[in-house]
Every structure is written in structure tokens, then in C-alpha cells.
């Protein structure tokens, strides 16, 4: 993996955790998601007039990922309704790497070296260890756990679909189409099923800075990942971008003053070690 892609994925991880933190802090998470995805589509839609259309063979993958991402957004909001970043985020982001490790040889005919497998396992264990960083081994947040597992399953699904779709086309074209249409489609669906979460000009005016930041970060965070899917191994790229949980942990400890303890330190060391293994080998 070249240095530029490696750095882009890591900075994309920062972008990813940033918009998740903004989502967690928002009072109405569905409304906030509607707002920042809509702004993202307004930003990206004009670019469609200057790029080539998606190949016909890609549209089934594209439409499927648009559909799946609707549920991703809904259940992600549920995760943050019932749990914090330090609980739901590690489960939702950690499990997909382990699942993709098992599925990669089957779905993509990609053989993973021992160092690839080791790095993925190290990062995933480090991420999942953060679930217990506050020592709550005996207290299980059932609703938070269920929604986190659902989000993890959806991440596996859309990562697989987007990898296949991007490989059949140009990764950047694929992403521009996705972000240009995603916000409009999600808001159209939300208009009918989320009657209590309607947008207004006052809401945009009051929260514009956070909305624009979330839109920008969500777009940037996924670009290096999908491009990486086209030039690298799916499981390795997926594991590397999940180091976003490390940044979430840092935010929680130093900004929110959450309890971390020795487990959080061990987790951070594992995640860092996994990144080093990926970069070196």
C-alpha cells in the first residue's frame, strides 16, 4: 500500500468519526442525518453533468447500496439513541473487519497473507476491547448491542457491494453518483416514514456549521476507502479504516472526559500495532 493511500484512509477515518460524533451530539439524529446527507447531495449533484455515466452493469450494485444505506443510517441513529460512541461504535466498526476476513477468499477470490490476517485480527480485537474499557463486563446494553450488530452486518453488505461496483467502473464516478443521489433518496423516503422529523429552514440556519461539517466529512471519509477497494485487498482496507474508533476513544477520553482505563490503553496499542503491520508488510 503506497503512502498516499495509507494516509488518505487514516485521515478518512478521522473524517468518519467526526461526522459520527456530530451525529451523536445532535438532539434529533434522524433530522440531522437528513440534513447533512441532503447538503452532501446538493454539493455533489452538479458534478454529474461533467462526468461519464455509470456503466449499465454497475447499476444493480449502485441501486442496492443506495437501498442498504437507508437502513444503515436509520439503525446508526438507533445505535446512538441507545448507546454511546464508546460502546456502539467499536462493535459496529470492529466486527465487519473480522467478517470480511472470512468472506474475502469466497467473494473476491483474494488470498490474504499471514501478515494481512494478523493485522486485521489485531485491529479488530483492539476495537472490540474498547467495548469493555469502562469495566462494564456484567452490564449488557441489549438494545445498543442489537442495533450495533445490525449496523455491523449492513457495513459488511455495503462494503462488499461497493467494492464490486467500484471495480466494475471508476471508483470516483461511482462515489460521485452515490453522494449526489443518496441525500435526495434518503430524504424522499424519510418524508413519508419520519413524519416527526421534518426539516425546516430554521433548523438548517441554527445548525448549519455542524451540518456542513458532517456532510463534508462523510463524503471525504468514504472516498479513500472505496478507491482502496479497487487497488487493494478488501479486508485489509476495511480493517485499516476502522481505526476511526481509536480517534473516537481519544475524543471520548480527552474531550468528553469519559473513563478509559488500562483496557483503553491496551486497545489503542493493538490498533496502532495493526496499522504498523499493514504498512510494513
Phi, psi and omega in degrees: 000127182285162186298321183296314180294319180301311180293321181298320180292320179293317177291328174297326177296323176297316178299321182295312181291333179296312181288333175290323177295317178298321177295315180299321183284342182290147181284320179243100190289324177295315180297318180295319178296318177302317185293311185285330175289325178294316177298319178301319179291321176297324180290323188266335186302317181301335181292337181301332183284353184242006180236165179287150179291159177295140174300148183302326183293340184274337187302321177301320178292318183296312180294324179294317181291324176300315180296314182294323181293336175299313179290327176301313181294317182296312183286331175295321175298322178294322178304313183280346172285328187247355179206168180266175179300320186288348179251301185290320184299314180300320180292311183296326183264336184278317183298320182304325180296318179292321179293316179295329176301319180284326186274337185306311180298333183276313187276330187238000180053042179248125176271135180256133178288168179299321179294324175299310181297319181297316182295319180296316180294318180299312181297315182295319178294321178297319180293313183292332179296332180296338178302327184254018184295339179262004176080017182273060182289329186269343183256114183253125177274094188298309182296316178299320180294315182298312181292326177295320178293322177297316179297319179300317179296320179293322178298318176300316182295309185286332176296317179295313181295315181293325177297315179293317180296316181293326180288338178271356181217204172266129186301320183288322175298316179302315182290321179298316177298318182298306184290332179291330184252337186303311183296321180293316181292316180297321179289326177297315179293317182296329181302328183265329186257345178239071184297332183273002185235046182281144181276157177213161178298323180298320180296315178298317182296319183288327187240022190301317182299313179295320180296314180294320179296316179296318179298313181295316181292322181293324178292310183295323186296332185265343182297308180297327182294309182293321174298320178299326177300332184274343183239350182228186180276133189303311185296323181292314179297316181298318180293319183295320182287345179280002174292357175305333180294332177296317179292326177295321179295317178299317179298316182295320183285314189266334181260309182273352179061035177285157178287134179243294178080188185293327181295322178296322178294316178297318179300314180300320180294322178294315180298315179297319179297318178299319178297319180296319179297317179299315185291318185285318187254000000 
